Amino acid sequence: MGNKENRRLDEITAGTLIVGIDVAKALQWARFVDDRGREIGKAVNFRNDRQGFETIVAEIRLRCNNKLLRQPITQVIIGMEPTGHYWKTLANYLIHRGLRVVGVNPFHTKKAKELDDNSPTKSDKKDALTIARLVKDGRFFDPYLPQDVYAELRGLSNARVSIIKRGNAVKNNITAILDEYFPELWTVFKKPLKSKAARQILRANPFPSMILALGEIGVLTEMKKAVKRSPGVKRVLRLMEAARQSVGVPYGQQAAKLRLDWLLDELEQNERQLTQVEAVMREMLEATGYADKMLSIKGIGVVTAASFLGEVGDPLRFQNARQIANYAGYNLVEDSSGKNKSGTCISKRGRAQLRSTLYLMAYTMVGKNPEMKQLYRYLLTRKVNPLKKKQALVVVSKKIITVIFNLLKKQQTYLPELVFGAARQEMLLAA
């Protein structure tokens, strides 16, 4: 057992009341145990509103004043699974009432729930007791609820991801309509959704029969409504020929055009939202005071820097860069038994969106940042244990974490000559 677990166990004394809460949308269950895991009183359920929150606080006070306890209660620790979003309102309320709230890994709850009754049966009431006893065993952590500018950045980062997902869904739906009614359009416009002229055609006359009815002059006139310069007669002729040779289905075109109009409206709104959220991300990034340090790293832009801080919070709340890597789920694990030993891989027991942000950073930096490109090539081509491309990008991601943490801690801007230590520099030069 590590030092961290020992410190947590030291916190659990004979004067500790442990509360396990299984959080749900409407009705939540709470169970109470002492430092030995013995249940104190009956289970309590309460609603997810102010009255319910006041009820659980009153129940906690009632058990703290229980004269039958072998020792007076001196501290209260409340455990819950920090999943979804329902737990945040309760945790925020309890913290502001001066109570300590800790998190329990849902995976641990799932594995430990059979210890008491040897049954895989799941219920909110049963899970609450399992959570309480996990806290008793020191298997908990302090959840992080970002405040101030970091809360804004996390919200903006999540909003941006949601906007992009919706935008991709809209693009896929538009593609499906075009593949059915006018598949040859892709031979005229490689990226029709990024071309103003193509969008204008999709708005006005998107299908072959409509384009042929419009004629060459009509199509050219329609395109000129969207672009300042002439779209080119050759492209118009190619579009007309594609319409004549099209194998797209001829039926249901009015309904398809109506759907296409709606999807184009949604896509334009999505693009406006993306521009807006990225503008606010820039403002919030400046407010952290870290913008100049992070943006001095070649290959890191405003969006990736803001997304990183939104997921991590203030990086200086961590003691070292390794803790941030573990927070992202980059700690290595292996499966070995006897003579059998598997290869290592990352645990992925961390923030998935943070890993996604770091992967995008690494992917960009191995192309634009000379130092990261050098490290990436070395990892792929070294004689001993060469890595695959994705494995190398994970190593580069961890190096990016180290660089960002050191810059912010030392309040310095990026200096290429300080990226690698002497030993790493020798290895790179030798390779």
LINTA-V702133 format. One record per residue. N is the residue number from 0. RES is the residue in one letter. BURIAL is + if it has 24 or more other C-alpha atoms within 12 Angstrom, else -. Layout:
<<N/RES/BURIAL> <N/RES/BURIAL>>
This chain:
<<0/M/-> <1/G/-> <2/N/-> <3/K/-> <4/E/-> <5/N/-> <6/R/-> <7/R/-> <8/L/+> <9/D/-> <10/E/+> <11/I/+> <12/T/+> <13/A/+> <14/G/+> <15/T/+> <16/L/+> <17/I/+> <18/V/+> <19/G/+> <20/I/+> <21/D/+> <22/V/+> <23/A/+> <24/K/-> <25/A/-> <26/L/-> <27/Q/+> <28/W/+> <29/A/+> <30/R/+> <31/F/+> <32/V/+> <33/D/+> <34/D/+> <35/R/+> <36/G/+> <37/R/-> <38/E/+> <39/I/+> <40/G/-> <41/K/-> <42/A/+> <43/V/+> <44/N/+> <45/F/+> <46/R/+> <47/N/+> <48/D/-> <49/R/-> <50/Q/-> <51/G/+> <52/F/+> <53/E/-> <54/T/-> <55/I/+> <56/V/+> <57/A/-> <58/E/+> <59/I/+> <60/R/-> <61/L/-> <62/R/+> <63/C/+> <64/N/-> <65/N/-> <66/K/-> <67/L/-> <68/L/-> <69/R/-> <70/Q/-> <71/P/-> <72/I/+> <73/T/-> <74/Q/+> <75/V/+> <76/I/+> <77/I/+> <78/G/+> <79/M/+> <80/E/+> <81/P/+> <82/T/-> <83/G/-> <84/H/-> <85/Y/-> <86/W/+> <87/K/+> <88/T/-> <89/L/+> <90/A/+> <91/N/+> <92/Y/-> <93/L/+> <94/I/+> <95/H/-> <96/R/-> <97/G/-> <98/L/+> <99/R/+> <100/V/+> <101/V/+> <102/G/+> <103/V/+> <104/N/+> <105/P/+> <106/F/-> <107/H/+> <108/T/+> <109/K/+> <110/K/-> <111/A/+> <112/K/+> <113/E/-> <114/L/-> <115/D/-> <116/D/-> <117/N/-> <118/S/-> <119/P/-> <120/T/-> <121/K/-> <122/S/-> <123/D/+> <124/K/+> <125/K/+> <126/D/+> <127/A/+> <128/L/+> <129/T/+> <130/I/+> <131/A/+> <132/R/+> <133/L/+> <134/V/+> <135/K/+> <136/D/+> <137/G/+> <138/R/+> <139/F/+> <140/F/+> <141/D/+> <142/P/+> <143/Y/+> <144/L/+> <145/P/-> <146/Q/-> <147/D/-> <148/V/+> <149/Y/+> <150/A/+> <151/E/+> <152/L/+> <153/R/+> <154/G/+> <155/L/+> <156/S/+> <157/N/+> <158/A/+> <159/R/+> <160/V/+> <161/S/-> <162/I/+> <163/I/+> <164/K/-> <165/R/-> <166/G/+> <167/N/-> <168/A/-> <169/V/+> <170/K/+> <171/N/-> <172/N/+> <173/I/+> <174/T/+> <175/A/-> <176/I/+> <177/L/+> <178/D/-> <179/E/+> <180/Y/+> <181/F/+> <182/P/+> <183/E/+> <184/L/+> <185/W/-> <186/T/-> <187/V/-> <188/F/+> <189/K/-> <190/K/-> <191/P/+> <192/L/+> <193/K/-> <194/S/-> <195/K/+> <196/A/+> <197/A/+> <198/R/+> <199/Q/+> <200/I/+> <201/L/+> <202/R/+> <203/A/+> <204/N/+> <205/P/+> <206/F/+> <207/P/+> <208/S/+> <209/M/+> <210/I/+> <211/L/+> <212/A/-> <213/L/+> <214/G/-> <215/E/+> <216/I/-> <217/G/-> <218/V/+> <219/L/+> <220/T/+> <221/E/+> <222/M/+> <223/K/-> <224/K/-> <225/A/-> <226/V/-> <227/K/-> <228/R/-> <229/S/-> <230/P/+> <231/G/-> <232/V/-> <233/K/-> <234/R/-> <235/V/+> <236/L/-> <237/R/+> <238/L/+> <239/M/+> <240/E/-> <241/A/+> <242/A/+> <243/R/-> <244/Q/-> <245/S/+> <246/V/-> <247/G/+> <248/V/-> <249/P/-> <250/Y/-> <251/G/-> <252/Q/-> <253/Q/-> <254/A/-> <255/A/+> <256/K/+> <257/L/-> <258/R/+> <259/L/+> <260/D/+> <261/W/-> <262/L/+> <263/L/+> <264/D/-> <265/E/-> <266/L/+> <267/E/-> <268/Q/-> <269/N/+> <270/E/+> <271/R/-> <272/Q/-> <273/L/+> <274/T/-> <275/Q/-> <276/V/+> <277/E/+> <278/A/-> <279/V/+> <280/M/+> <281/R/+> <282/E/-> <283/M/+> <284/L/+> <285/E/+> <286/A/-> <287/T/+> <288/G/-> <289/Y/+> <290/A/+> <291/D/+> <292/K/+> <293/M/+> <294/L/+> <295/S/+> <296/I/+> <297/K/+> <298/G/+> <299/I/+> <300/G/+> <301/V/+> <302/V/+> <303/T/+> <304/A/+> <305/A/+> <306/S/+> <307/F/+> <308/L/+> <309/G/+> <310/E/+> <311/V/+> <312/G/+> <313/D/+> <314/P/+> <315/L/+> <316/R/-> <317/F/-> <318/Q/-> <319/N/-> <320/A/+> <321/R/+> <322/Q/-> <323/I/+> <324/A/+> <325/N/+> <326/Y/+> <327/A/+> <328/G/+> <329/Y/+> <330/N/+> <331/L/-> <332/V/-> <333/E/-> <334/D/-> <335/S/-> <336/S/-> <337/G/-> <338/K/-> <339/N/-> <340/K/-> <341/S/-> <342/G/-> <343/T/-> <344/C/-> <345/I/+> <346/S/-> <347/K/-> <348/R/-> <349/G/-> <350/R/+> <351/A/-> <352/Q/+> <353/L/+> <354/R/+> <355/S/+> <356/T/+> <357/L/+> <358/Y/+> <359/L/+> <360/M/+> <361/A/+> <362/Y/+> <363/T/+> <364/M/+> <365/V/+> <366/G/-> <367/K/-> <368/N/+> <369/P/-> <370/E/+> <371/M/+> <372/K/+> <373/Q/+> <374/L/+> <375/Y/+> <376/R/+> <377/Y/+> <378/L/+> <379/L/+> <380/T/-> <381/R/-> <382/K/-> <383/V/-> <384/N/-> <385/P/-> <386/L/+> <387/K/-> <388/K/-> <389/K/-> <390/Q/+> <391/A/+> <392/L/+> <393/V/+> <394/V/+> <395/V/+> <396/S/+> <397/K/+> <398/K/+> <399/I/+> <400/I/+> <401/T/+> <402/V/+> <403/I/+> <404/F/+> <405/N/+> <406/L/+> <407/L/+> <408/K/-> <409/K/-> <410/Q/-> <411/Q/-> <412/T/+> <413/Y/+> <414/L/-> <415/P/-> <416/E/-> <417/L/-> <418/V/+> <419/F/-> <420/G/-> <421/A/-> <422/A/-> <423/R/-> <424/Q/-> <425/E/-> <426/M/-> <427/L/-> <428/L/-> <429/A/-> <430/A/->>
